[in-house]
């Protein structure tokens, strides 16, 4: 399965279900783990937090995020291509309105 699969909400439905099952499985195994009480408590709280955040993540949110990321990358690449090339870091800093350090 390639990266293009992540553009499909069905992919994320499956992924989010697997993630939920993984968190539940670790929580179940944690009860029997040979760890001290403080460590178990810390891990349990982290996993419960992850489970809580997961409840707010939808397949549509995931696909929209990836689309926004792709758009942002295009915007950033366009911006970078429009920047003039400078022969030195000091020249680049001056172009950005910054004063280069005196040690240069």
C-alpha positions, -999 to +999 in steps of 0.1 A: +000+000+000+015+033-011+013+068+004-016+076-019-037+053+002-036+079+030-057+102+009-087+079+014-109+082+044-113+044+044-076+041+050-079+063+081-109+045+094-089+013+095-058+030+109-077+048+137-094+015+147-060-003+148-046+026+169-075+024+193-070-014+196-033-010+202-039+015+230-064-008+246-041-038+243-012-020+259-035-007+287-046-043+293-010-057+293+002-029+315-019-042+344+003-074+344+036-057+336+065-059+360+067-022+367+066-001+397+034+018+406+046+052+397+058+040+362+025+022+356+006+053+366+026+075+343+022+051+313-015+046+320-021+084+321-002+089+289-022+061+271-055+074+285-045+108+271-037+093+237-071+075+238-089+108+246-072+126+218-080+097+194-117+102+201-114+136+185-096+125+153-117+116+124-108+101+090-119+133+074-097+154+097-067+132+086-074+135+049-080+173+052-047+177+072-028+159+045-044+181+018-035+212+037+001+199+042+004+193+004-009+228-003+015+243+023+044+226+007+035+240-027+032+275-012+065+271+006+083+258-025+069+287-046+081+312-020+115+297-019+119+298-057+110+335-057+137+344-031+168+360-047+200+340-044+227+355-022+263+346-022+267+347+015+248+342+047+253+378+056+237+389+023+208+366+029+203+380+064+204+416+050+177+406+024+155+395+053+160+428+071+184+413+097+218+425+107+244+398+104+266+392+135+298+412+135+320+381+137+312+374+101 
